[in-house]
Amino acid sequence: MRIVIASYLEPHHVDRIRAVSPRLEVVYEPHLLPAPRYVADHVGEAFERPAEDERRWTSLLAEAEVLFDFDRTHMEDLPERAPSLSWVQATSAGIGQLVAKHRYAERMPETVFTTASGVHAIPLAEYTLMSILMFRRKVPQMLTDQRELRWRRFASTDLTGRSLVVVGVGSIGRAVARLASSFGMRTIGVKRTVAGVDPASLHVEDLYPFNELHTALGGAEHVVLSAPHTPETERMIGVTELALLASGAIVVNVARGALIDESALVDALESGHVGGAALDVFQEEPLSLDSPFWTIPNVLVCSHSAGTSDHENERITDIFCENLRRYLAGEPLLNMLDTATMY
C-alpha cells in the first residue's frame, strides 16, 4: 500500500509511520516538496519543480493509495493526477471549504478525507486565554508606559465570575472552556447540535443551539469563535450580535475570518462598545496593508499562527498512525470529514 507524504515532515515522524506495518510503502522525498518556512509549515515556500522532478512526483501521485496532506502543487488536478487515491489525511482541521472549492467530493467520490481535528486545541485555547488576560490585565498599557518611561498606578480586573460565550464547542471550544473554567469564568456554549448533550461534558455551564445565539450573547463579556466555516456560520457575528454584548466585551476569533462581519467589528471597536479583539484569522489573508485592524490600538493581530505549535507534527502523526492501523484493519477512521456539513 503506497503512502505518499505531500508536505515536509521530520524524518523521525516518517519513521513512526513506516513502523505501523510492513504492508506499507511510505514514500517521502523532501527534495520534491516545498521547503518549510517555520516549524509545522505545511504549505512551504514558493516552489516549482524542475521537469525531471515533476515527472517523478506525478508518477508517485499516480500510484498513491493514501496521501499525507493535500498536494499543494496539484490542488486543481489532484483527482486526475491521483486516480487510485482512497484516503487523504489533512494537516488542518478546517478543510471543508477547501474540499468544497475544488469539488473533491464529486470528483473523487471514493476518496475519504480525514482532518487534524484536535491537534490545534491546546495552542488555540492558550492563545485565547492569553488574549483575554492581556486585555483584562492591561498589558498594552503596561508596554506603552514602559516604552515611554512612565510610572503610573492603575487597576485591572479579574476573570473570576466573568462570562465567556464559546461559539462552536468542538475540540478547540472545549479546550477553551476548560481553561476558562479554571480561571473561575462562567462558561456558555453554542453548538449546532445540543440534544442529549450534557453541558458539563463540554466544560460549559449552559448550552444553546445556533438558533438561540442571540440569547447566549446577551450581556456576554467575552466571545470566542471556534466554529467551522459553513454556510450556516458565515458572517454569524454582525452588527446585531455585537450590539448584544456587554459594553467593553472582548472578541476572540480562532475559527475563520468569514464568521465575522469585519466592518461591523471595526465600528464596534472604534466606538468602544467592543473593548478589544484578538484576531488570528481574517476574511482575506494575508491581511491587507490598509486594513484598519493593523492600527486600531485595542486589536491583537496574529497571522493565522495561533494554532501552530512545535508539537503539531507530532500530534498529526499520532492521528495518522492510529488511522493507518484502523485503515488496515477495515475500521472507521478518526476525524472523517462530512462533506455535507463541511466539518
C-alpha positions as CSV (number, residue, x, y, z in Angstrom):
1,M,0.0,0.0,0.0
2,R,1.6,3.2,-1.2
3,I,1.5,6.2,1.1
4,V,2.9,9.5,-0.4
5,I,3.8,12.3,2.1
6,A,3.0,15.6,0.4
7,S,4.4,18.1,2.8
8,Y,7.5,18.4,4.8
9,L,7.6,16.1,7.8
10,E,10.5,15.5,10.2
11,P,12.3,12.2,9.4
12,H,11.6,10.7,12.8
13,H,7.9,11.1,12.2
14,V,8.2,9.4,8.8
15,D,9.9,6.5,10.6
16,R,7.0,6.3,13.0
17,I,4.6,6.0,10.0
18,R,6.7,3.3,8.4
19,A,6.8,1.3,11.7
20,V,3.0,0.9,11.7
21,S,3.0,-2.1,9.4
22,P,5.4,-3.9,6.9
23,R,2.5,-3.7,4.4
24,L,3.2,0.0,3.9
25,E,5.3,1.6,1.2
26,V,5.9,5.1,2.6
27,V,7.3,7.5,0.0
28,Y,8.9,10.6,1.4
29,E,11.2,12.6,-0.9
30,P,11.6,16.0,0.7
31,H,13.5,17.4,-2.3
32,L,10.3,17.2,-4.3
33,L,8.4,19.2,-1.7
34,P,8.3,22.9,-0.8
35,A,10.7,23.8,2.0
36,P,9.0,24.8,5.3
37,R,9.3,28.4,6.3
38,Y,8.8,27.5,10.0
39,V,8.1,24.5,12.2
40,A,5.0,22.7,11.1
41,D,4.6,24.7,7.9
42,H,2.6,22.5,5.6
43,V,2.4,25.0,2.7
44,G,6.1,25.9,2.3
45,E,8.0,28.4,0.2
46,A,7.0,29.3,-3.3
47,F,8.1,26.3,-5.3
48,E,8.3,24.9,-8.8
49,R,9.9,21.5,-9.6
50,P,12.3,21.0,-12.4
51,A,10.9,19.0,-15.2
52,E,12.5,15.7,-14.2
53,D,11.4,16.1,-10.6
54,E,7.9,16.9,-11.7
55,R,7.8,13.7,-13.7
56,R,8.9,11.8,-10.7
57,W,6.3,13.4,-8.5
58,T,3.4,12.9,-10.8
59,S,4.4,9.2,-11.1
60,L,4.3,8.9,-7.4
61,L,0.8,10.5,-7.2
62,A,-0.5,8.2,-10.0
63,E,0.1,5.2,-7.8
64,A,-0.7,6.6,-4.4
65,E,-3.5,5.0,-2.3
66,V,-3.1,7.3,0.7
67,L,-1.9,10.9,0.8
68,F,-0.5,12.5,3.9
69,D,-1.6,16.1,3.4
70,F,-3.0,17.7,0.3
71,D,-0.6,18.2,-2.6
72,R,-0.4,22.0,-2.7
73,T,1.2,21.9,-6.1
74,H,-1.7,20.0,-7.7
75,M,-4.8,21.2,-5.9
76,E,-6.7,21.8,-9.1
77,D,-6.0,18.5,-10.9
78,L,-5.5,16.2,-7.9
79,P,-8.4,13.9,-8.9
80,E,-6.8,13.3,-12.3
81,R,-3.3,13.0,-11.0
82,A,-4.1,10.5,-8.2
83,P,-6.8,8.3,-9.6
84,S,-6.1,5.5,-7.2
85,L,-6.4,7.7,-4.1
86,S,-8.6,6.2,-1.3
87,W,-7.8,8.5,1.6
88,V,-6.3,11.9,2.3
89,Q,-5.1,12.7,5.8
90,A,-5.2,16.5,6.1
91,T,-2.9,18.5,8.4
92,S,-5.6,21.1,9.0
93,A,-8.8,20.8,10.9
94,G,-10.9,23.2,8.8
95,I,-10.7,21.6,5.3
96,G,-14.5,21.7,4.5
97,Q,-14.2,24.9,2.4
98,L,-11.1,23.6,0.5
99,V,-12.8,20.3,-0.4
100,A,-15.9,22.1,-1.5
101,K,-14.0,24.7,-3.5
102,H,-12.3,22.0,-5.6
103,R,-15.4,19.8,-5.7
104,Y,-13.4,16.8,-4.5
105,A,-16.5,15.1,-3.1
106,E,-18.0,15.0,-6.6
107,R,-14.7,14.5,-8.5
108,M,-13.2,11.9,-6.0
109,P,-16.4,10.1,-4.7
110,E,-14.5,7.1,-3.5
111,T,-11.9,9.1,-1.5
112,V,-12.2,9.7,2.2
113,F,-10.9,12.8,3.8
114,T,-9.8,13.0,7.5
115,T,-8.9,16.1,9.3
116,A,-6.4,17.1,12.0
117,S,-9.2,18.0,14.4
118,G,-8.0,18.2,18.0
119,V,-4.3,18.9,17.0
120,H,-4.7,22.7,17.5
121,A,-6.9,22.7,20.5
122,I,-4.2,23.3,23.2
123,P,-2.3,26.1,21.4
124,L,-5.5,27.9,20.4
125,A,-7.0,27.6,23.9
126,E,-3.8,29.0,25.4
127,Y,-3.8,31.8,22.8
128,T,-7.4,32.6,23.7
129,L,-6.8,32.9,27.4
130,M,-3.6,34.8,26.8
131,S,-5.5,37.3,24.8
132,I,-8.3,37.7,27.3
133,L,-5.8,38.2,30.1
134,M,-3.8,40.6,28.0
135,F,-6.8,42.9,27.6
136,R,-8.2,42.5,31.1
137,R,-4.8,42.9,32.8
138,K,-4.0,45.9,30.6
139,V,-0.8,44.6,29.1
140,P,-0.9,47.1,26.2
141,Q,-1.0,49.9,28.7
142,M,1.9,48.4,30.6
143,L,4.0,48.1,27.5
144,T,3.2,51.7,26.4
145,D,4.2,53.0,29.9
146,Q,7.4,51.0,29.9
147,R,8.3,52.2,26.4
148,E,7.6,55.8,27.5
149,L,9.3,55.5,30.9
150,R,6.1,56.4,32.6
151,W,5.2,55.2,36.1
152,R,1.5,55.3,36.8
153,R,-0.7,53.2,39.0
154,F,-3.8,51.6,37.6
155,A,-6.5,48.9,38.3
156,S,-7.2,45.9,36.1
157,T,-9.8,43.2,36.5
158,D,-10.1,39.6,37.5
159,L,-11.6,36.9,35.3
160,T,-13.4,35.2,38.1
161,G,-17.2,35.4,37.6
162,R,-16.9,37.0,34.2
163,S,-19.0,35.4,31.4
164,L,-17.5,33.7,28.3
165,V,-19.5,32.5,25.3
166,V,-17.8,29.9,23.2
167,V,-19.4,29.7,19.7
168,G,-18.5,26.2,18.4
169,V,-17.8,23.7,21.2
170,G,-15.7,21.2,19.3
171,S,-12.3,20.1,20.4
172,I,-11.0,23.8,20.4
173,G,-14.1,25.2,22.1
174,R,-13.9,22.5,24.8
175,A,-10.3,23.3,25.5
176,V,-11.1,27.0,25.7
177,A,-14.0,26.4,28.1
178,R,-11.9,24.1,30.2
179,L,-9.1,26.7,30.7
180,A,-11.6,29.5,31.2
181,S,-13.3,27.4,33.9
182,S,-10.0,27.0,35.7
183,F,-9.9,30.9,35.9
184,G,-13.4,30.9,37.5
185,M,-15.2,32.2,34.4
186,R,-18.8,31.5,33.8
187,T,-18.8,29.5,30.5
188,I,-21.6,29.3,28.0
189,G,-21.5,27.2,24.9
190,V,-23.2,27.5,21.5
191,K,-23.3,24.3,19.4
192,R,-25.1,23.1,16.2
193,T,-26.5,20.0,17.9
194,V,-27.3,20.1,21.6
195,A,-30.0,17.4,22.1
196,G,-28.9,14.9,24.7
197,V,-25.6,16.7,25.3
198,D,-24.5,17.3,28.9
199,P,-23.1,20.8,29.2
200,A,-20.6,19.7,31.8
201,S,-19.1,17.2,29.4
202,L,-18.1,20.3,27.3
203,H,-16.9,22.3,30.3
204,V,-19.7,24.8,30.0
205,E,-22.5,25.7,32.4
206,D,-25.1,26.4,29.8
207,L,-25.5,25.3,26.2
208,Y,-27.5,26.8,23.4
209,P,-28.2,25.7,19.7
210,F,-27.1,28.1,17.0
211,N,-30.7,29.3,16.5
212,E,-30.5,30.7,20.1
213,L,-27.2,32.5,19.5
214,H,-28.8,35.9,20.4
215,T,-29.9,34.6,23.8
216,A,-26.4,33.2,24.5
217,L,-24.7,36.5,23.5
218,G,-27.0,38.8,25.6
219,G,-24.7,40.7,28.0
220,A,-21.7,38.5,27.3
221,E,-18.4,39.9,28.4
222,H,-16.2,37.6,26.3
223,V,-16.9,35.8,23.0
224,V,-14.7,33.2,21.4
225,L,-15.4,31.9,17.9
226,S,-14.2,28.4,17.3
227,A,-16.9,27.1,14.9
228,P,-16.2,25.7,11.4
229,H,-16.8,27.9,8.4
230,T,-20.0,26.7,6.8
231,P,-22.9,28.4,5.1
232,E,-24.7,28.4,8.5
233,T,-21.9,30.2,10.3
234,E,-20.7,32.6,7.7
235,R,-21.0,36.2,9.0
236,M,-22.9,34.9,12.0
237,I,-21.4,37.8,14.1
238,G,-22.5,41.2,12.8
239,V,-24.0,44.5,13.9
240,T,-26.9,42.9,15.8
241,E,-24.8,40.3,17.5
242,L,-22.1,42.7,18.6
243,A,-24.7,45.1,20.0
244,L,-25.9,42.3,22.3
245,L,-22.6,42.1,24.0
246,A,-21.8,43.8,27.3
247,S,-20.1,47.2,26.8
248,G,-16.3,46.7,26.6
249,A,-16.6,43.0,25.7
250,I,-13.6,41.1,24.3
251,V,-13.9,39.2,21.0
252,V,-11.5,36.4,20.1
253,N,-11.7,34.7,16.6
254,V,-9.7,31.5,16.2
255,A,-12.1,30.0,13.7
256,R,-12.2,31.6,10.2
257,G,-12.5,35.3,9.3
258,A,-15.7,34.7,7.4
259,L,-17.6,34.2,10.6
260,I,-17.4,37.9,11.4
261,D,-18.7,41.0,9.6
262,E,-15.4,42.8,9.8
263,S,-16.7,46.3,9.1
264,A,-19.2,45.9,11.9
265,L,-16.4,44.8,14.2
266,V,-14.3,47.8,13.2
267,D,-17.2,50.1,14.1
268,A,-17.8,48.4,17.4
269,L,-14.1,48.6,18.3
270,E,-13.8,52.3,17.4
271,S,-16.9,53.2,19.3
272,G,-15.6,51.3,22.4
273,H,-18.6,49.0,22.6
274,V,-16.1,46.2,22.0
275,G,-13.2,46.7,24.3
276,G,-10.7,44.5,22.4
277,A,-10.4,41.9,19.7
278,A,-7.8,39.1,19.3
279,L,-7.9,38.0,15.7
280,D,-6.0,35.1,14.4
281,V,-8.0,34.8,11.1
282,F,-9.4,37.3,8.6
283,Q,-11.7,37.3,5.6
284,E,-8.7,37.9,3.3
285,E,-5.3,36.5,4.1
286,P,-2.7,37.9,4.3
287,L,-4.3,40.9,5.9
288,S,-4.1,43.8,3.5
289,L,-1.8,46.6,4.5
290,D,-4.6,49.2,4.5
291,S,-6.8,47.1,6.9
292,P,-7.8,49.2,10.0
293,F,-7.1,46.2,12.2
294,W,-3.4,46.9,11.9
295,T,-3.7,50.3,13.6
296,I,-6.7,50.0,16.0
297,P,-5.0,50.1,19.4
298,N,-7.3,47.6,21.1
299,V,-6.7,44.8,18.5
300,L,-4.2,42.0,18.6
301,V,-3.4,40.7,15.0
302,C,-2.0,37.2,14.7
303,S,-1.1,36.0,11.2
304,H,-3.2,32.7,11.3
305,S,-0.5,31.2,13.5
306,A,-2.1,31.0,16.9
307,G,-2.7,27.2,16.5
308,T,0.8,26.4,15.1
309,S,3.0,24.7,17.6
310,D,6.3,22.9,17.6
311,H,4.3,19.9,18.8
312,E,1.9,20.0,15.8
313,N,3.6,17.4,13.5
314,E,3.9,15.0,16.4
315,R,0.2,15.2,17.1
316,I,-0.8,14.9,13.4
317,T,1.5,11.9,13.1
318,D,-0.2,10.4,16.2
319,I,-3.6,10.7,14.4
320,F,-2.3,9.4,11.1
321,C,-0.7,6.4,12.7
322,E,-3.8,5.5,14.6
323,N,-5.9,6.0,11.4
324,L,-3.4,3.8,9.4
325,R,-4.0,1.0,11.9
326,R,-7.7,1.4,11.5
327,Y,-7.5,1.6,7.7
328,L,-5.5,-1.6,7.5
329,A,-8.0,-3.3,9.9
330,G,-11.0,-2.0,7.9
331,E,-12.2,0.0,10.9
332,P,-13.8,3.5,10.8
333,L,-11.3,6.3,10.7
334,L,-10.9,9.2,13.2
335,N,-11.9,12.7,12.1
336,M,-13.7,11.8,8.9
337,L,-14.9,14.9,7.0
338,D,-18.6,15.1,6.4
339,T,-18.7,16.8,3.1
340,A,-22.4,17.7,3.6
341,T,-21.9,19.6,6.9
342,M,-18.3,20.6,5.8
343,Y,-16.7,19.5,9.1
